[in-house]
């Protein structure tokens, strides 16, 4: 009887561990960095434009910097910064690649049109979209 139990446990371990490992990878997809930046922007910076300051969530890691406080999303390494006059979301700790920047450009334009209609896009400034976003 003990050999049978040992065989059952061996089968569970030999089949269960790899199956669990692959199932975890399928179920836990990493958050896209551009989606994280958009979420931080909508959650914190859009209300800031209306004069509201939203306290950062506990999942964000607090950083003390020479230029003030910042919070970092540890999964996507996107940084949120508040100052007296501004709110910003940055990829300064790990810069985005070109496809992430393009997706963020598209998303920011949509959020600004929807949430901040008083801001009008200026397309005749001679800057590419990423530089325009930074300005």
N, C-alpha and C positions, 0 to 999 in steps of 0.2 A: 504494500500500500504506500509506503514512503517513496518508493521509486516512481510510482505513478504521480504522486504529488510533486516530486522534484521535476519530472518531465513536464507536467502542466506549467509549473512556474518558469521553467526554462523556455517553453514556447511563448508564454506571456511576455517574458523579457525580450526574447529574440524578435518577436513580431511587434510587440507593443511600443518599444522604444523608437524604432525607425518610423512606425506609423504615427506615433505622437509627434515626432520631430517634423515630419512633412505636413501633418495636419496643422500644427502651430504656424508654420510658414504660410500656409494657405489662409488661415483665419486671421492672422495678425499682419495686415499689410501696412507698411510704414506710411505715415501721412506725407503727402506731397508738400514740398517746401513752399511752393507758391500758394497752395491752399492754406497753409498755416499762416503765411504772411497776410493773406486776405482776411482770414478770421481775426487775427490780432488787430489789423487795421479797422475792420468793422466794429469789433467789440470795444476797442479803446480809443481810437483816433477820431472816428465819426462822432461819438458823444462828446469828445473833447472840443470839437469844432462848435458844438452848441453850448459850451461852457460847463460841461459835466466832466468830472474826473471819476473814472471807474477804477476801483482798487484791483490790482492784478490778482489773478487766481493763485491758489497755493501751489498748483502744479508748475508754475513758472519759477525759475531759480533767480533769486535776487543777486545783482552784482552792484558793488559800490565802485563807482568810477570817479575820476577827477572832475568830470563834467556833470556829475549828478548820479542819480540812480538809474539802473536799467534792470530789466528782467529778461531772461532767456528761456525759450521753449527748449528743454533739453533734448527732445526727440528730433526736432528739425533745425536747431541752432539758429533760430530767428530771434532777433533782439528787439525788445520794446523799450523805448526811452520816453520819459516825460521830462519836460522842463517847465519853467514858468509860462512860456508862450508857445510851446510846441509839443506835439506828440509824433513820434516817428517809429517806423518798423524798419529794421535794417538787416542786411545779410553780412554785416561787417566781420563777423566771426568766422563765417564760411561762405564766401561769395557764391552766388547762383551761377549756373551755366546759362548759355544762350536760350535754350528752350524754356527753362524755368522763368527767365526774365520776360520772354515773349508772352507766356501764359499770365504772368503777373501784370504786364502792361494791359492786356485785354481785360483782366479782372478789375483792375483799378479804374479803368475808364468806365466800366459798367457800374461800379459802386458809386463813383462820383456823379454820374448822370442820375442814378436812382436816389442816393442819399443826400447829396450836396448839389442840388440843381442850380444854385446861385453861382457856382463855379462854372465858367465856360471854357471849353478847350481852345487853346491858341495853337494853331497848326503852322503858322507862318514864322516861327521863331528860328528855324534853321538847325534845331537840335534833333538828334534821333530820339526815339521814344524813351529810352532808359534815362538819358540825360535830362529830358523834359520832366520825367517823373521825379528825379532827384531835385530838380529846381522847385 
